[in-house]
Amino acid sequence: MNLQQSGGYPRRDFLKTMTTAGALLPFAAAMAESGKQQPSPKVKRLITIFSKHLHWLDAQPLAETVSRIGFDGIDLAVRAKGHVLPERVEQDLPRVVEIIRQAGLQVPMMVTDISKATDPHVEKILKTASALGIGYYRTAYLPYDFSKSIDANLKIFQAQLQELADMNRHYRIRGACQNHSGVRFSSALWDLWLVLKEIHSEWLGCQFDIRHAMVEGANTWPISLRALAPFVNTVDIKDSFWSKVDGKWKIEYCPLGEGMVDFAGFFALLN
């Protein structure tokens, strides 16, 4: 679980909200090789912060700051302009992870620019992260090629992500495709579901972002979550609302609980 864009919302209030909604209970289902949903072990969900929001801090002050705030860990940016650069992952990732763990924090996940198995440095990133015990990583966003049909695009995405799932299996680390609002792959959510159910691998799943899901479907997000549920392995938590600026509608981020995201409904359905 990754807490993003929380603004000034105190952790104690966020935890109170989550506990009320039952959000600290285990995920109700996990992806099994058989494809059936099985109850997951009762473990506490980790609440991490995306390191992008503290990008101006080096590893030591980053770890100290996040520890003081009270998060369980850090969702580390291992990508261009991130805290760890892809070309230096073998040298820098072990050092940064050690600094974070010395502060009493965990590094269960990371955000990458990985979109396919042939990307530069991809094997070094996955091998190094897996050896350090990082269990999940977010993939890069995939753009549609509108000179081709939607069906042709989905076939390309499926083949591309299948190769990535196979590589993830080899290095024992799970990928997560975030549903992000817009016109890219995963924005509509049904396209991500179609591809993931065909790949059907526990090594490639979904990072479900309730804020983006509600932007694209304020009323239909429960259907999307139910469809993607077998593939969800990490979750993004943030809030926003529609605002009209200079005659145009746009999305504004806001502290948790002040926007349009139905957290009580989301956590209840998630559990």
ABEGO torsion letter per residue (X at the ends): XBBBGAEABBAAAAAAAAAAAGAABBBABBBBAAGBBBBBBBBBBBBBBBAAAAAABBAAAAAAAAAAAGBABBBBBBBBGBABBAAAAAAAAAAAAAAAAAAGBBBABBBBABABAABBGAAAAAAAAAAAGBABBBBBBBBBBAABBAAAAAAAAAAAAAAAAAAAAAAGBBBBBBBBBEABBGAAGAAAAAAAAAAGBAABBBBBBAAAAAAABAAAAAAAAAAAAAABABBBBBBBBBBBBGGBBBBBBBBBGABABBAAAAAAAAX
